[in-house]
């Protein structure tokens, strides 16, 4: 045997002997690692549109400004806070289930036993009103953003909401976290007045051709797939004569979200369902939103670009020191640098679709949402965008630019998008600090988008 091989064999024999003598001898990292970080499944993180607010993880990028960068302006579209229930979902699913439940009290057993004494917290007279816990959450989100931008928070003199009580009440609760909140004006947009402001902040209400119908058929088809299986699993725990239909499963899962949002604590009804059943519920809503306000609706980019265009103009006006009206009929105070628009669940997905930040590059068209099973690798996951108080933000950052010798070589402006505190890189441009986009490049993206999707009134078939 060659001498170097003999040396290796001897060394290996010594290691084996050591391992036998000490059972703790093994290949180990410096310290044990837990890649799951103690992860436990939480259904409240998988309820698109109806969960209490939570921060998204996104791609793991920090919400703090990258080193060498300062946020000079920021603008946010914010969905209203928690309500008792959406009226259409209540009428289609929850109310019929509650009526059926009232006729069969006393016969539930096993995991469904609590339904014998459970009463709904949803107040029919206040379906779309903001709940007390929703107002508390709105103030908490306000505190987060005021703390995130301490150098800009004091500049806030005006915010925008529509005429709905739920957006106005959210704005007022949110502003409690800001200096001089009682003096901050809430400008209210009327959906009946078609102008650049309503096109940007309430595009679905300013578009005559928009309807909430797309995706309903596909959602019901998939509900019958997983809901039938879930009904079969739970039926042994229901009273005689109680037909637990797939729509009842959907109602109970929706109640989990609304009751949790109303009470500010996780509903016990959430425990009725398995992790897989919750992922199916999430998928059913992602499918609906993809067709209604996402990449499967040809209108979506047309309805998303007006806000992006108006904010691009606004950020440019700040640089030039000109009036901040920017043609949207919203006149901003000259010194304001932090902007908030309070709106509804449909609007952040329009903007996300226009930017492509939740779109998949692995699927084309409808293939991303088969109705026979869950597509777990889809990119379109609205739990991370539209919980109650879900928001998409646009930051303008001024960053130090390194010269060829590694020193400072002047400054450059960049744009970054934030979804529920998680930075979301733009597929078309992420070359800047923290995966941001050079502001001039972003302006080019917006111009190209407006060239392609700028005929808002034409595609919406707005009269006049």
N, C-alpha and C positions, 0 to 999 in steps of 0.2 A: 504494500500500500504506500503511495506517495506520502512523504512526510507531512505536507500541508493537510491532506485528508485525515491522516492519523491524529493530527492536532485537533481538527474539528470534531472528530468522533470522541476523543477524550474529553473535550470541553462539553459536548452534548451529554456524555455519560455523567459528568459531574453535576450538570443541571438537573438531570433526572433524579440523581441521588439526593440532591438538595430538596427537590420537590417532594420526594417520598418522605424525607425526614421532617419537612415542614409543610403541612397541608395548605397553609396560607400562601405558599409560593405559587403565583400565577401571573399571567399578563394582566395588569390592571392599569387604568389611567391614574393620574395623580390623585384624583378624587372621583368617587362614583358620580356618574352623570344621569340625570333623568330627563330625557328628551321630551317627555310629555309635560314637564313642569307641573306635575300633579293634576293634569287635566281630568275633569269630570264633565260628562255631558250635561248641558243645561238647555232644556227646551226653549227657554226664553231668549236664547241666542239664535233661534231658528224660526221666528215668527214674523215673516215680512209684513210690515205695515201695522202690526198691532202689539208690538212688545214695548215694555218700558224702555227708556233710552239706555244705551250702553255704548261705550267707546269701541270702535272697531280696531282690529289688529292690522288689517291690510297686509302689506308686504314686510312689516317689521321696521319700516323707516320711522325715525323719530319726528314727532310734531315740532320739536324745538327747531329753530332756524339753524341751518348748517353753520359750521365754524367759518367766521369771516363774513357772515351775511346778517343783515338786519331787515326785518319786515317793515317796509315803508308804507304799505297800505294793504288792507284786506277787505274782502267782501264775501258775505255768506247768505245763501238761501237756506232758510230754516223751516222745516215742517212744524206745524202746530203741536202743542203738548197733548198728553193723553186725554181722550174723550171717553164717554161711557160706552159708546159703540157707534160704528158707522151705520147709518140708517138702512142702507141697502143690504148689508150683511146681516143686520138684525132681522129684517123682514124676510129675507130669503132662507136663512138657516136657524138663527138663534130663537126667534119667536116661535116658529112651528115646533121646535124641540121642547121649549119650555111649556107650551100648551100640552104636548104629549106627556111630558114629565108629570104635570099636575094631576093627570088622570091615573097615574100608576105609582103613587107614593107608597112606600112600605115594603115593596117586594124586591128591592135591590140587595145584592149580597156581594161578598168577596171584595174585590177592588172597587166596586161601584156602590158599596154600602152607604157611603156618605150622601148619596143622592136622595136617600130617604128623608133627610132633614135639611138638606142644602137649599138655600134660597138665593136667587140671582141678585147680584149687587147692581145690575144695570137698571137705571131709572129711565123708563120710557119717555117721560116728559122732558128729559134732559139728554137725549141720546148723543147729540153732537156738541154738547157743552164740555168745556175743559173740567176735568175732575180736580178736587183739592190736591191730590198727590201729583197731578200733572203740573199744577202751578208750582209746587215745590221743586219738581224736576226742572222746570223751565228756569227757575232762579239758580239752580245748581249749574246748569249748562251755561247760563250767563256768567256765573262766577268763574267757571273754567276759562271762558273766552276772554273775560276781563283780565284774568291772571296771565293768560297766554300772551296778551298784547297790552301790557301795562303802560307802555309809552304811547299807545293809540287810544286806549279806552276813554281818556278824558276828552277826546275830540268829538265823541258821539253827541250830536245835538238832534238828530232826526233818524227814525227808522221807518220802514214801509210795511204795511199790512193791507189786506183787502178788507171788505166791509163785513166779512163773517166775524161773529163774536169770538169764535175759537182762535182765530189768528190774532185778533186784537188783545184778547185776554192773555194769550201766550206772550205777546210782545211786552205787555205791562209787567208780567211776572218776571220775565227775562231781564228787563231793564233795572230791576231792583238791585242787581249786582253792580251797576255802573254809577259813577259819580254823577250827582245832580239828576238822578233818575226822574224825579218829579217834573223836571223842566224839559225832558226830552220829548220832542214832538213825535207822534205816531201818525204819519201821513197815510191815509186810507184810499186805496184804489178801488174804483167801482168797475166791476166786470162789464157793465153795460156801456161803458165809455171805451171804445176801441181806440187805443193810442199806443205809442211805443212803450209806455210804462206797463200797460196790461199785457201787451205782447211778450214782454220780458218776464214779468213776475207771475202772471196768470195766463200763460199761453193756451192751456186747454180750455179756459173759459172765454178766451178771445177768439177761438177758432170754431166757426160754425160747423165745420166738417168733422170735428173730433167727437168720438163716442166712446163710452166705456165698455161697449159690447165685445170688442175683439179679445179673444182668449177664453171667453166663458165656455164655449163649446169644448175646447180642448181640456180645460180645467175639469169640467164635469166628467169627461171621458176618463181622465186619469183618476179622479176621485172614485169612480165606480170600480177601478182596478184595486186600489189599495184599501178603499173604504169597505168594500165587500169582505176582504180578508180580515180587516179589523173588526167588523161587525160580527163575523163568525166567531172570532176569538172571544169577544165580550158577551155574546148572547147568553151563555149559560148563567151569567150573573144578573140578568134582567128579569122582571116579573113576567108571569104568564100574560100573553096578549100584547106585550110591548115589543113592537117590531123595530129593533135598532137598525135603522137604514144608514147607508153611507153618508147621507146629508146630516144625520144626527151625529155621526162621528165628527164630521167637519164642524158642526155647531159646538160640540164639546171642546174640540181643540181651539176654536176661536174664543170660547169662554175662558179657557186657560189664560190666554193673552189679555183679554179685556179685564178679567177679575184681578189679575196680577197688577195691571196698570192702574186700576181703580184703587186697590187697597195698598199699593206700594210694597207688596210682598207676594211671593210666589203662591199661586193658587194650588190647593190640594188636588184640583181636577187635572192638573198637569201630569200627575202620577198615574193616570189611567192608561197612558200610552207608552209604548216602547220607543227606544231611540230611533229605530228604523221607521216607525210610524210618524215620528216627528219630522224626520228628514223627508218623508213623503209629503207631509203637509207643507213644508217649506218649498218643496219642488212644485207642488200644485200652484202655489201663489207666484213663484218665480216664473212659471209658464204663463200664467195670466198676465203678469206685468210685462213680460217680454213681448207679448202680442199687443198689449194695450198702450204701454208708454215706453217700450224699449225697442231693441233693434229689429223686431219683427213687425213693427208698425212703420210704414213708409213716412208717416207724418212726424215721427219723433224728433229727427234732427232739425226739421223745419221749426219745431216748437222749442228746441233747446238752444239754437244759436242766437236768438234775440237777446237773451240775458248775457251770454258770452260777449256778444258784440257791444252791448251797452257798457259792460264792465271794462272791456278793453279800451273803449273810448274814455271812460271815467278815469282809468289809471293813466292814460296818456295826458288827459287834461290836468291832472295833478302835477305832472312834470312841467307842463307849459305854464302853469299858474293862471289858467283861464277859468271862467265860470264852470261850475260842475253840473250844469244841467244836462249836458251831452245829448240833448234831443229826446230824452225819455219822458218829458213832462214832469220829472222829479228834480226839483232844484235842491242841491245839497249845499249846506253851509260851507263857506270857502275853506275853512281850516279842518274840516272833517276828513279823517283818513281811515275810519273803520265803519263799514256799511253792513246793515242787516235788512233782509227782506223776509218777512214771515208769510209762508204760503202753505201749500197742501202737498200730499204725498206724491202726486203725479209729477211735480216739477223737477225735483232733483234727478229722477231717472231720465227725463228728457235731456238735461244737461249732460249727464253721464253718457248717454247714448251719442250725443253730438261729439263728445270728446273721445269716445271709445274706451273709457276707463273701466268699464265692467263687461266689455265685449270679449268674446272668445275668438282666438285666431285658429282654433282647431276644428271649428264647425262652420258650415255655410248654411244660411237660411234656417229652415225648420228642423234640420237634422239635430240641432242642439236640444230640442225638446220633444222627444218621442212621448207618446201618451201611454205606452205599454209598461214603462219602467222609469226609475229615476236615473237621470244622467248625472252622476256624482262629480264628474270632472268639468262641468259647465263653469264659465266665469261669471255669469249673470246671477249673482246672489244678493237679493235685495234686503236680506236681514242686516247686512252691513251698511245699508244706505238709508232705509226709511223706517226705522223704529219711530215711535213718537219722538219728536224733536230731532229727527235725523236731519243732517245738514251737509251741504257741499260748499266748500269755501275756496276762494281764489286769492292767493297771496302774491303780492309783488315784493320781491326781495332785492335789495342792493347789496352786492357782494364784492369783496376785494378780488381783483384779478391778479394772479401771479405773473410776473414777467419771466423772460427766458432764464434769468439767473436765480429764480426762486423768490424774489422779493415782490413787493406790491407793485402792480403795474396799472394802477387806476381802478375804476369801479365799473361794474356792469349790472344791468337789471335783469332779473329772472322772474318767472312765474311758476307757482307751484299750486297744485290742487289738493285739498284736504277733504276727506269724507269721514265724518264722525271721528275726528282727531287723527285719522290715519292718512299720511301722504299717499296719493295715488299718481304714479308717473303716467304721463301721456304716451301712448304707444308711438306717436309720431315724433316725439321730442322729449328726451330725458337726459341730455348731455350735460346739464348744469349741476351745481352743487346740490346734494341731496336728491338727485334725479329730477331736478327742476328743468325748466325750458327757458332759453334766452327770450326776453320779452319781445324783441323784434321778430324772432322766429314765430313766437306765439301769435303776434299780430298778423303775420302772414298766413298762419293756419286759420285764423278767424276770417280774414278776407277771403280766402279760398272757400271756406265754409259758407260764407254769405253769398258768394258767387253761385254756389251750387244749391244752397237751401234758403236763399233770401226771399223767395216769393211767398211769404207767409200768407198774405191775403188771398193769393191765387189758389194755393193748394187747400186753403181752408174754405174756399168758396164764400168768403165774406162779401156781403153785398155792399153797394155804394161805390 
